[in-house]
Every structure is written in structure tokens, then in C-alpha cells.
Amino acid sequence: MVVAAGLALSIVQANKTIGTSTFAHLGAAAAAASFLGEALMLSGISFILGTILSSLRRGGGEVQEETEVPVQTLKVPSTVWAFVGLMAVGLMSAMATAALFLVTTGSGDYSSWGAWLPQAGLFSLGVLLSGIVLALYSIGDVLGFQFSRIRDIITIGR
């Protein structure tokens, strides 16, 4: 919904005269909505990946319990902690960037802020995407451990 609001603000901005304060204010508000909306979507993906990681870990232990073998679980990889940190930093920086964009709408000095705020927004999205990459890498680690453990249970019986 926030991304759609950014699109609506951009459409309204397109009907204003370039160079006017209204044009600049709408541009700042549209950018704030766009960055925040994209950050919220990427954070949602991060939460889903975190849930998948948790389910894989818990499910592997439950399978081992059912087969009555000693339960072995993978120690939480450091990439998981890095993923959580990157997701938090990325979302907070996106929220701060969106807030700064909105501050510029009332300052009347968007041009000086406009030089670096879009890059700050892209940085926050990049941090969120880096966290998602680490989450996917961690899922691969957990799946590799689970497959290895199942192979051991089948071949060795423990």
C-alpha cells in the first residue's frame, strides 16, 4: 500500500509545474513512500525466510525424535545472526530515510537533501537485500546438515 501511495504521489507530481515548491514537495513525499514501501516488502520477505529457517531446524529435530535416534541439531550459523542484524539495520535506515524525505517537504530546501537522500534509500534497500542473501545461504546450510543427518541415520542407524 505504501508503494502504491508513492505511485499515486508521483502521478500527482507529474501534473504539477517543474521547479515549483509543490513539485519538489510531492517528489520528496513520493520518494519517501517508495523507499519505505520497498523496505517493508523486503522486510516481509526476511521474516518469511526466518520462519522457514526456524521450521527447518525444529522439523529436523522432530524427525530424529520420531526415529528414536539421538537428536543432533546444527549450531545456529553466524550468518543467521548477521541476517537478523542486516534486516534490522536496513529497515531502520529505510525508515530514517523516509522520515528525512518527509522533513525535506516542509524545509523548502529539497535540492540540497536530494543529492544524498536517494542514495541513502538505496543503501538501506541494499542492506536488506544482503540480509536476504545471508538468510538464503543459511537455509542452504541447514538443509545440507539435515540431508547429511538423514543419510547418517539411514546408513549407520544412529
C-alpha positions, 0 to 999 in steps of 0.5 A: 500500500505504501508503494502504491501511495508513492505511485499515486504521489508521483502521478500527482507530481507529474501534473504539477509545474517543474521547479515549483515548491509543490513539485519538489514537495510531492517528489520528496513525499513520493520518494519517501513512500517508495523507499519505505514501501520497498523496505517493508516488502523486503522486510516481509520477505526476511521474516518469511525466510526466518520462519522457514529457517526456524521450521527447518531446524525444529522439523529436523529435530522432530524427525530424529525424535520420531526415529528414536535416534539421538537428536543432533541439531546444527549450531545456529550459523553466524550468518543467521545472526548477521541476517537478523542484524542486516534486516534490522539495520536496513529497515531502520535506515529505510525508515530514517530515510523516509522520515528525512524525505518527509522533513525535506517537504516542509524545509523548502530546501529539497535540492540540497537533501536530494543529492544524498537522500536517494542514495541513502534509500538505496543503501538501506534497500541494499542492506536488506537485500544482503540480509536476504542473501545471508538468510538464503545461504543459511537455509542452504546450510541447514538443509545440507546438515539435515540431508547429511543427518538423514543419510547418517541415520539411514546408513549407520542407524544412529 
